[in-house]
Amino acid sequence: MFGNMFGKIEEQQRELQQKLGSITAEIEVQGIKVIANANKEIVNISINTNQLDLSDVEQLEDLLLTATNQALAAAGQKGAVETQKLLNDLLPGGIGGLGNLFGK
């Protein structure tokens, strides 16, 4: 009984990780575009050199940090929705609000 349940949970965790890898958020800040996935990985960074003064290294670093943090946060929010869906599927519906135990 428990073997099947744990096997199903492990399978769903693998599926969730794959799904989170395909969920992306794209943020652009003053010519710097960062794409992150819900696995908290940076997928791509592109820089539009026409919109930036590349000789201002401090500004470039600040923009990279800002865009990266915003992309990771947005991807994390999208991933939280998918994780909540998995929790709702795993927990029986008749146990009150425990499906929302870890947030909405």
N, C-alpha and C positions, 0 to 999 in steps of 0.2 A: 504494500500500500504506500508506505512512505518513499520507497525506492522510485516508484512511478512519479510521485509528486515532485521529488527533488530533481529527477531527470527532466521533468517538464519545466521546472523553474530554471535549471541550467540552460536548457534549450531556448527558453524565452529570453534569458539574459544575453545569450549570444545573438539572437535576433535583434534585441534592443540595441546592442553595441553596433551591429551592422547598420541599423536604421539611423542611429545617432550620427554615424559617419556620413550618411547621405543628406542629413539635414544641415543646411548652411545658412549663414547670415553674411550679408555683404554690407560693409560700411565704407563710405567715402568721406574723407575729411580733407578739404582743401587740396585736392589732387592726389591724395594717397588713398588707395582702395585696398581694403583688407577683407579677405574671405576666411571665415572660420567655420568649423563644423561643431556639432553638438557633443563631440567627443573631446572638446577643448583643444583642438588642433588647428593651427593656422594652415589653410589650404593654399592661399595665394596672397601675395602682396604685389601691387603694381603702383608705379609712381608716374604721374603725368608731369614730365619735366617742363611743360609749357606753363604750368600753374604754380611752380615753385622756384624759389631762389636756392639752387643747390649749394651755393657758397655759404648759406646760413645753416650750418650743421646743427646748431642748437635748436633752431625752429624745426628742421627736418626730424630730429630725434623726438621732439615733443609731439609732432603730428603723428609719427609712427606709433608712439606709445598710446596716444589718444585713440587713434583708429583701431589699433590692435585690441585695446581693452574694451572698446565699445562693441567690436565684432564678437569677441569672446562672450561678453555679457548677453548680447542678443541671441547668439547661438545657444547659450546656456538656458535662456528662457524657453526657447523652442524645444530644447531637449527635455526640460522639466515637464512640459505638457505630455510628451511621449512616455516619459517615465511614470507619470501619474496614471496614464491609460493602462500601462502594464500592471501597476499596483491594483487598479480597480478590477482588472481581469483576474488577478491572482487571489484577491480577497473575496470571500463570499459576500453577497449583497446584504445579507441579513444581520451583519454585525455592526450596525450603526454607522458612525462616521469615521471608522478606522481607515477607510479608503483615502481619506483626506489627512491622515495623520502626519504626512510629510509635506504638506502644503498643497496649494491648488495649482 
